[in-house]
Amino acid sequence: MSRPPEPVFLERQSYRRRRLSDAARLMPVVGLVLLLLPLLWADRATTSGGILYIFSVWAILIGATRLISRRLSDFDPFGEPRETSEATLSKDGGMR
């Protein structure tokens, strides 16, 4: 008889990095939906309210994208978190 498959275990850091990259991929779609939402209110909302909504969504999208990109830049390509407080120099004087 065959053995049941073992559960897949992902390290916490790689799991977080993948979810953050998923969130980064979804940001344009979320932004498009949120920015097109005022079209549904065309007959009920005022122009100033719609403009205020659009610029608020725009600012929130910028902040969320900045937060996601900063969190993603804390990981190196090999999945290990990088130190962001100080630059570490190698023996030859280059950045590591």
LUMKE-897640 format. One record per residue: residue in three letters; x, y, z of N, C-alpha, C in turn. Coordinates in steps of 0.05 Angstrom, whole numbers, plus 5000, padded with zeros to 4 digits. Atoms other than C-alpha are relative to their C-alpha. Example, Ala and Ser with C-alpha at 12.3 -4.5 7.8 and 13.67 -1.06 7.14 Angstrom:
BEGIN
ALA501849765000524649105156501850245000 SER498449764999527349795143498550225014 
This chain:
BEGIN
MET501749765000500050005000501750255000 SER498549755001502250704987499550165025 ARG500349834976503551185044498550254993 PRO501449755006499151795050502050224997 PRO498049795004502552425026500450175025 GLU499449844977506052835078499050294996 PRO501049735003503253525092502350194990 VAL498049815010506854095056500450215022 PHE499349814980510554535105501650224987 LEU498549765010512655235085501150155024 GLU498949834979517255645127498550265002 ARG501649764994514056255158500950234982 GLN499049785016518556745120499349974971 SER500750045028517456435052497050034996 TYR502949985002509956395065499250295000 ARG500649714999509757135084500850144974 ARG499149885025513857325023498149944977 ARG501950075022509156944977497450145003 ARG502549864996502957255008500350304994 LEU499549725006506057955002500250044970 SER499849985029507757824929497249964987 ASP502750035009500557584919498450265003 ALA501349744995498058234950501050214981 ALA498949815019502658634905498849954972 ARG501250065026499858274844497050094999 LEU502949934999492658424866499550305002 MET500449714996493759174879498950144976 PRO501249875023492359394808497049934996 VAL502850085003485858994806498350135021 VAL501449874978483659254874499750304994 GLY500149715007485359964852498050064978 LEU501949955022481459904788497149975009 VAL502750044989475359634824499250245017 LEU500749774982475660184877499750264985 LEU500249755015476760734825497550004982 LEU502450015017470960494781497449995016 LEU502350014983466260434840498250254999 PRO501749765001463861164836498250004975 LEU501750015023460961004767497249895007 LEU502550114991455560614803498350205015 TRP501449804985453761224844499350254983 ALA500249765017453161694784497550165004 ASP502549854997445961884797499550095029 ARG500649944972446361934874502250175013 ALA497849864986453162254891500550274987 THR499349745010455662954884502849984988 THR497450005013461763134842502250035021 SER497949964980465763374902500449755017 GLY499850254985464262734940501549794984 GLY498750195017466462314881503050064997 ILE497249925002472962714873501549945026 LEU498850064974474362654947500549705003 TYR499750294998473261904944502349914982 ILE497950095018477761814883502850075011 PHE497349934989483562204914500649865026 SER499550164976482661844980500949724993 VAL499250275008482961164946502850014987 TRP497449975013488961404905502250025022 ALA498149974978492661614969500449745015 ILE499850254985490960965005501449794983 LEU498650195017493260554945503050054999 ILE497149935000499960924944501249915026 GLY499050084974500860805019500249705002 ALA500050304998498960065014502249884983 THR497950105018503559954955502850055011 ARG497449944988509260294990500649815023 LEU499650194977508259865052500749724990 ILE499550275011507959225011502849994987 SER497450015013514159404970502350025021 ARG498049994979518059585033500349735014 ARG499850264987516258925065501249794982 LEU498850195019518058545002503050054997 SER497249955003524758894998501749925024 ASP498650104976526458645068500949714996 PHE499250275006527257945038502049994978 ASP498250035023533157744996498949784982 PRO501150195019532057304935500049715009 PHE499850284991533856674973498149945023 GLY502150054981528156765022500850065029 GLU499249934973532156995082499650305005 PRO500449714995530357655115502750145002 ARG497649855000535558195106499950195024 GLU499949794980537958675159499750264987 THR500549745013535259355142501150235016 SER499149774984538159765198502850104993 GLU497349925007545559765178501049834976 ALA498750155022549559565117502249835011 THR497950184991554058975128502249994979 LEU497850005019560859015095501549745002 SER498450245001564758415072503050075003 LYS497149954995572358335079501250184978 ASP498949845021573658665011498850284999 GLY501249734998569559275031497450044985 GLY502549985015563559124988497649945017 MET502550054986556359095010499449704999 ARG500850285000553958405030497049985003 
